[in-house]
Amino acid sequence: MLSVKDLHAEVDGKEILKGLSLEVPAGEVHAIMGPNGAGKSTLSYVLTGRQGYDVTSGKVTFEGEDLLALEPDERAAKGVFLSFQYPLEIPGVPALTFIRTALNAQRKARGEPEVSAPEFLKLARAKAGELKIDFDMLKRALNVGFSGGEKKRMEILQMAMLSPRFLILDETDSGLDIDALRIVADGVNALRSPDRAMLVITHYQRLLDYIRPDRVHVLSAGRIVASGGPELALELEREGYDKYARAAA
Amino acid sequence: MAAVKQTVEHVASLEKYKHGFVTDIDQEFAPKGLNADIVRFISAKKDEPEWMLQWRLEAFERWLALEEPDWAKVSFPRIDYQDSYYYAAPKTKEGPKSLDEVDPDLLETYKKLGIPLKEQEVLAGVQGAPRYAVDAVFDSVSVVTTFKKELAQAGVIFCPMSEAIREHGDLVRRYLGSVVPVSDNYFACLNSAVFSDGSFVYVPPGVRCPMELSTYFRINAENSGQFERTLIIADAGAYVSYLEGCTAPMRDENQLHAAVVELVALDDAEIKYSTVQNWYPGDPETGKGGIYNFVTKRADCRGDRSKVSWTQVETGSSITWKYPSCVLRGNESSGEFYSIAITNGRQQADTGTKMIHLGANTRSRIISKGISAGKSSNTYRGLVSAHPKARGARNFTQCDSLLIGKHCAAHTVPYIEARNGQAVFEHEATTTRLSEDQLFYAMQRGLSQEEAVQLLVNGFVKDVLQELPMEFAVEAQKLVAISLEGSVG
């Protein structure tokens, strides 16, 4: 589904990704683990097309299509979703308005009809219930005054409502207590399906106890330096990143 | 929510300034320039009584002695007051009596402006609506149909100023210039001498005006200025909500719009005055052309417990220079000012309010949202003052500025004077730049860059938009979106 080949990317003229290659087939969940500064967040921004993250060489295709040629909103309409490590506050725009505007923008881009207001509210109510989000919170300005945990849950709610095909979770576990982590993980797991794929970016093995990956990759100094099954995550937890950091250097 | 969606949908389909066309129509002009004879000419055209002519002539004499002010944070070449027409009107014979007799070009103009057909009767000058030019001040749809009758039944007078001078001379004489004195300032004084038309509203004691009143100002003629005069009186216990809209053609030369609006609220009366100003802003690249919008708007909360609320959405004009103000004279009277001022391209705005607390326990509230984009400059200038007798006066001011891009400027100039020990004034101000992070976040969710800007801006101005009457809020929201088109990227 997602294919990354020899990707080089820089930020402010500094090369961060140095020949990264990755294949994520439909139906699979892949975890990317690695030390601080390895390029994990850069990878998520390059895949979603953020300004200032410049690809200098390499290829990224999504279902055979050149992903790098698309604008961020076009990628979103194709089904690429990023759950942000630090979700942004949007003053004056109720969460419901934000999500509905986004959903309809995506549907319009795909040539689908807009969702009606009652249909949308019904969906929002159901998904908020699953994620244990008080529905009244959705009437407040998105993420303004929300706690870290609430913001993360709001990301998963948006994900559930937008129903993307390729999900990138960037440090979704950070700032979550154990109960919130379970709720969020349940939300993510509910989206696992044969025609979806996920990229779970994390420092810690902890999240992977809840969201079981099919493959684990170690990202160090801008490249994938090791890949394996779920057992690799456990090994990293025990032994740390040192040996991979050295290998990359 | 629906409005946001509508904004997003509409913006792509609209041109940047869709009101910029010119109506080609036979017009009658006063000779170019300004002198006492021109003042007499205007007065005669309007068939005015002698007292009105004398009032105008006196204003003209005073104007000659005044200097054009230069304290605002705007810059423009000196205006040649002799190089302008002070009276321009479409040629009509005796004024059309029915829709069929109205010049088809005029009808077409209103249609293009998006004023529904029903409105056109009144707007085109049937039933004695103003004779001032194509860009005439014209009333809202509802007035011509059920409203006129309903208004009369309620005892509400709503008519062009020129008609009011003839038909309701006593009321006009009592209140005209009582809020904005003839020589209050340079532009108000000029207006007093040459004002052409505007609206007059009188709501009798205890009457709640049964509908929104609305006037639409359009400038069409070349080299002409527009000087409208509006006077609204809410008698004891009365209530009225009034809205004005403005557009003008795209022209290379600047045109002067120097209006005066006076509001009088007696005991327990309430006036809500909303403006959606969309004069031609000039060329966004060169700054050429556009309207100079130099307006004096003031409300006198003359009665105890009276209340006036100004709401303005300022998106047009090359230069905006206006401070809708409240003189809180009555005890426990209150004033509100809600403003959205948007500047893009090379526009300059210096706008704000004055809240003059004279009576005891008077209250005022100011919410100002300034948005600067392109190479524009946007200044909030406001005065809050409490006089010795204004014990217990309270004010809350919030001024927020949003910058879009790197070449614009925002300024906040608050003046605060408390001349007694019991006044409580609060002032909050913020300046933020539209963040790339927020934009990316919204775009990652599927919004295009323009849609993302609109959504974020709509969030920023929400507190003010919700003060507008419902149907205009949607219109204003679209306008906000259009004004900011092309401001990013």
Interface residues (C-beta under 8 A of the other chain):
Chain A: T48 R50 Q51 G52 E71 P72 D73 R75 A76 A77 F81 L82 F84 P87 L88 E89 I90 P91 G92 V93 P94 L96 T97 F98 I99 R100 T101 A102 L103 N104 A105 Q106 A109 A117 A141 Q158 L162
Chain B: M1 A2 V4 K5 V8 S435 E436 D437 Q438 F440 Y441 A442 M443 Q444 R445 G446 L447 S448 Q449 E451 A452 L455 L456 N458 G459 F460 V461 K462 D463
